[in-house]
Amino acid sequence: MVEECVFCKIASGAITVKAVFEDDECIAFPDINPQAPVHLLVIPRKHYADVTEAAQADAGLIGRLFATLTRVAAEQGLTPNGLRIVVNTGPQGGQTVRHLHFHLLGGRFMGWPPG
């Protein structure tokens, strides 16, 4: 755990959130600034600064997180009409919290390009 990391605090339970899914490896919860009717974050409990660091340290984790994302998407009723999964990496990629996290968005049409 990185003490100043808000997502590490959420993952450890020091900050409580309304989890929609959690297991020993990750937790899924609503984004505080939703951009769609369904906007959840899925974070690993272990701290990785971004997806590139996680992929180098534990490539299998990325696959397990995607399995969780698709499970949560189905539980949220998103799979019949579609969904978007976003992972921002680094400052130019729009990453504002330096803890790997995936955005799961759905419940509306997602335009392209995204931003």
N, C-alpha and C positions, 0 to 999 in steps of 0.2 A: 504494500500500500504506500502510495505517495501522499504524505500527510496533507498537503495543500490542494490535492486534487478532489474536486467536488464529486466526480464519478466514483473515485475510490471510497469516499465517505458514504455514498449511496450503496455501493457494492458491499460494504462492511456492515451496513445498518446504522451507522452513526447519523445519517440523514435518512429519514423515512420517506418513502414514496408509495404510491398506490400501484404495486406491481401487478401486471397482468399475467406474468409468467416469471418463474425463477427456479433455478436448480443450483447445483454446486458450482457450476461454471459460468453462469450468466444470469442477467436479470433484464426484464423488459418492462418499461413503464412509459406513461404519457410524457410527451415533450411539453415543457412549460410555455412554449411559444408555438402552438400548433399551426401548421401551414396547410392542413387538410382536415376533413372531418375525423379521420383516423391518422394520428401522427404519434408514433411510438418510437422510443429509443431502445436499442438492444445493446448492452455493454457486457464485456467479459468482467468477471470479478477480479481477475489478475490485471494489473496495470501494464498496458502497452501504450506508448505514446500515439501510435497510429497503425494503420493496416500494414505498412511496409515492415515496421518493427515486429509486429505480431507474426506476419508470414515468415519472416526469417527465424524467429524463435520457436514457433509452433504452428507450422502450416496446417496441421489438422484442425486447429482451433477455428480457422476461417470456415472450413467446411461445416463444422459443428454449429457455428453461429448462423450460417445460412440455413441449416436444417431447423434451427430454432426460429429464424425469421419466417420461414415458410409455414411452420407449425402455427405460430402466432397469427400470421396472416389468415390462415384458414379459420382459426378460432374467432377472429374478428370479422369473418364473412367477406374478406377481400378477394379471395381467389377467383370467384366466378367472373368478376368484372375487371380485374386487374389491380395492380399495385405498383409502387415504386420503392426500390431499396437504394439508399444513397449512403455512401461513405466518403466524407470529406477528409482530405489529407493535406496537411500543411497550410500555411497562411494563404497562398494563392488558390488553394483548393477550397477555402472557406471554413477550415477547421478552427473552431473557437475554443474548444476544450481539448487539451492534449491528453486524451485518454480515448483509445479506440472506441468508436460507437457507430452504430448503423441506424439510419433513419428509416422507418417503415411508414410509408404514406399511402393512403387510399381513401376511397369514398367519394372521389370526384375525378373528373378527367384531368390527366396530367399532360400539360402542353410540352412542346419541344421547340426550341432548345430551353433547358431548364433555367438558365441564368447567365 
